C-alpha cells in the first residue's frame, strides 16, 4: 500500500474540506443532518417552527434534544431526529423525511408507541401519560391532497367524536407554498441561501452554520 507524503496528506485534507464546504452550501432545513444541528441546544428555533405547524402560537418549548436513541431491548429501536418537551409536558417528535417511504404511517405509529413506552416510570398511573406528537415534515406531499398539514387523530367511527387519548400525528407538506406562515415556512425549509428566507430567526441560524467560521466548523464536524 502506497504511503502518502505529508504534502499529499495536506492536499487530501484540503480537498476533503472543500468537498465538505460544497455539500454544506447545498444543505436545506429539509436535510436532516442540517436540521438537527440547527435545532440542537437552543429551544427557540424548534419552538418557532412548532408554533406554526401545530398552530399553537403560545407554545413554549422548555427542552430540545436531537438524534435521540430510544432503545428497545427485545425488538427494534428507533432514533428520533428531534425530541422536544413543552411547558405543559407534551412530548413532541419531529422527523424530517425526503423519502415518501420514510414517512410511512406505520412508522408514525411505531414512533408514537416507543415514545409512550419510555414516558411512564414504574408504578405511575396511565393517566399521567403526557400528550405526544409525532410530526413528519416531508419534502413532498405524501398524503396527496394538496393541504399544508394533515392532523391525524383517533376517533369514534360511529359519531366522529375524538377519542382523546392524547396521541397525535401530524404530516406537514413540504411542497406547500402560499402567503400563510406555514407556506412561508415550507419555502424557508427548501432554501439553501439564508438571504432567500422569509423568517429572520431561521435565516440567522442558517447564516451562522453556513457563513460564520465557527458555525461552518461545527457543520464540517457533523459532515465528517
Number of C-alpha atoms within 10 A of each C-alpha: 3 4 7 10 9 9 9 11 12 12 12 13 12 12 12 13 15 12 12 18 17 11 12 19 13 12 20 19 21 23 16 18 18 20 21 22 21 20 22 18 14 14 18 16 17 24 23 18 17 20 16 16 22 16 12 11 12 8 16 18 24 15 18 23 18 21 16 14 11 16 13 12 7 6 6 10 14 16 14 20 21 23 22 21 19 16 11 12 14 16 22 23 24 21 25 24 21 17 12 13 10 15 20 14 11 10 14 21 14 16 21 20 13 16 20 16 13 12 14 15 11 6 6 10 9 9 8 10 19 17 16 22 23 25 25 23 25 23 21 16 19 21 15 8 10 12 14 19 20 16 11 12 14 15 13 10 9 6 7 9 10 11 12 12 14 13 21 19 21 19 25 25 26 27 19 19 16 12 8 10 16 23 19 16 23 27 19 22 21 18 19 19 16 20 13 12 21 16 16 12 13 22 18 14 18 26 18 16 22 25 15 13 11 12 16 18 15 14 20 18 9 12 14 8
